[in-house]
Amino acid sequence: MPERGIIKIYSGNTNRFRSYPVTLTHVAEGHSKAILSIDSNDFKLYTGSKDRTAKIWDIITGQEIAALNDHNNNVIKIRYCRNTQLCFTATSSYVKVWDLRESSTKCIKNLSPSGLVYDGNTPFSVMNKTKILQNDNQQLDQNINDLAIDEFGNYLYIAAGNSIKIWDLKQ
């Protein structure tokens, strides 16, 4: 299991930059590969990485709160919705939905751009087989490129291929 991450005070030389209104103060370290996406609110930082994990950090204490594991590929996007307390992590072919009210390390749903929804603990091998059968005579899912949530937490928008998939989160 990887070590827990930490946000530490930046110790490099910032003297030559003191006249600028923006100064580097801290560095978050804990992923083993490049970080591809970040989100923040309510004194928390959310990161997605090429190491196939997402992490949640407490900005005040500087400690990693949780690691969201079991992604089948790089975590290219991460978004948190304050209203629903759901966290969304996107890989190339699925969006994992994490309910942070229940357990910060348990995925509750896996969403496919084709519209298929899987239970959070469904193995990727099963999801891929189902997707191929479902799309036998149709175009297979496009890769996910981005995701967004409206300000009220009612809709999830997934950019896949040349279209936007809109998911109703109120149901």
N, C-alpha and C positions, 0 to 999 in steps of 0.2 A: 504494500500500500504506500502511495507517495506521501512524502512529508507534508504537513499542513503548512499553508502559506502564511506570510506575514507582511504587513505594510510597515516599512521602516522609514525613518527620517533620511532624506537624501544627504549624503555626506560629501558630495563633490563640491568643487569650487564654484560658488555663485557670486563672489565678490565683484567680478567684472559686470554682472548683470543687475546689481542693486538699483540702478537708476531706472530700470524698467518696472512697470506696474505688475508684471506677471513673473513669478519666481517658482522654480521647481522646488518642492518641499519634501515630498515623500515618493517612495517606490514600492509597488506591490510585487512581491516575488512568491512563486509557489507552483506555477505551471512548468512542466518539463519541456514544452515546445511553445512556439509562437502563439501569442494571444491574437485572436481574429476579431473579437467583438467585445464591447463593454457597454454597460448601462448603469445608471445610479439613481437613487432617490432614498429619502428617509435615512440618511447616513449609512447606506449600504452600497456596496460596489458589486456588480455582477460581471463576470468575465467568462468568455468562451474561447477555447483553445484548440490548436492542432493536436494536442495530446488526448483528444476525445473526451475531455472533461469540461465542466463548467464549475465555477466556484462563486461562492457568496462570501463577501468580506464585510466586517464591521469597520467602518471608517474611523469611528471614535477610538476603539480599542486597538485597531490595527491587526486584528486576528481574523483568520479564515473561519467562517462560521460553518460552512458545509461544502462538500464536493458532490456535484451531480454527475454520476458516472453512467456507464453502460450505453454510450453513444456508439453507433456503428461507423462513424466517420468523424472528421473534424467538426467541431462546434463552430459554425460560421456566423451564427447570430444568437444573441440572448436578449430577451426583453422581460421585464417584470411589470405586472399590473398592480398598482397600489390598491385599487378598488376591489379586485377579486382575490388578491394575494396569490395569484397564479404566476408562475415563471414559465417562459417558453424558450426552449433551446432548439435551434435548427441545425440539422446536418444536411448533406446534399439531397437526401431523399425522404426525411421525416422531420416532423416537429414533435418534440416530447413536451408534454404538459406536466408540470410539477405543482402540486398544491402545497404551498409552504405553511398553510394552517395546520395540516395534519402531520406531515413528516417532510423535512427538508431534503431527504435523500430517497424518496419514493416517487417514481413516475406514475401518474394516474392514467394517462392516455398517450397514444402515439397517433399522429395525424399524417395522412398521406395526401399529397396534392391531388390525387385522383378522387378524393372524397371519402376514402376508406378510413375508418376509425378502429383502432386496436386497443385492447386493454394495455395498461402500462407495463405489465410483466410478460407480454407476448414476445417470444424470441424473434429476432430479425429474420432468421431463416424462414419461419412460418409466415411472417408478413410479406417477405419477398415472393414466396410461392403463391400466396393468395393474390397478390398484386398481378403476377404474371397470368394466372388463370382468369382473373377479372378483366384484364386488358387484352385478352387473347387476340381479338380482331381490332383492337383500338391502339392508338399511340400510347406507349408506356409513359409513366410519369416523367415530367421534366424535372431537372434539378432545381432545388430551392435556392434562390439568390438573396432573398431578404424577407423580413417579416416586420409587422408593425401592429400596434394595438391602439384602438381609439381611446381618447382620454377618459371615458367612462367605463372601459373594460367590457363593452358590449360586443365588439367585433374584433376578430383577428384577421389580418390581411397577410397572405402569403404570396410572394412573387415567385412564380415557377414558370420557366420557359418564357413565353411571350404573353402571359396572362396573370391576372391577380385572382387568387382564390379567396373568397370572403367567407369566414366561418362565424356563425352566430354563437356567442359564448353565453347567452342568456338561457339557452335551452338545456 
